[in-house]
């Protein structure tokens, strides 16, 4: 049930002048973002799977797409929200009780200054054993698909370059070497983290003997008449 007064929240006063939205980004920040978004992706960001008629379909994995958005906009420079989920069909087999369903998801990606894009994604599953597992798989697939399709609206570096056939024909010929693994960049538990052992310098006995021989009997508290001829 809507709260009292919610029916008036969506009404715009036609006699009130609309306030212009002021971007929080400076001109330099906008130019920097634009330069980042116009770049095309290297081959290490692309993945491929078999498509219809045996052709390869290139795409960006979800984790790489999110990492690129964090790199371009900053971890606190963008956010995503689900605007709508619409179930298109749900079919249950009368004998096996297996479920097939399909649904569409609309996701919005908003930047720190209020700029946003929306796009639709689709998720489906055939002959799933249970309704819960079917909805879980379809919703996750549809949300991920919608997020990637929304991010590509911002520019080439977030996936829009994949739709350029000339770019694909050239970038896929570049060989990608193995990923360099750096153990120092791992976030480890304190029980497994490497602890720096303090360096203990051992004194050389020869140096101690030389230093003691440099002292004269004048340093002795008993004076020059001390028979031990050493410093006390």
Secondary structure, 3 states (H helix, E strand, C coil): CCCCCHHHCCCCCCCCCCCCCCCCCCHHHHHHHHHHHCCCCCHHHCEEEECHHHCEEEECCHHHHHHHHHHHHCCCCEEEEEEEEEEEEEEECCCCCCEEEEEEEEEEEEECCCCEEEEEEEEEEEEECCHHHHHHHHHHHHHHHHHHHHHHHHCHHHCHHHHCHHHHHHHCCCCCCCCCCCHHHCCCCCCCCCCCCCCCCCCCHHHHHHHHHHCCHHHCCCCCCCCCCCCC
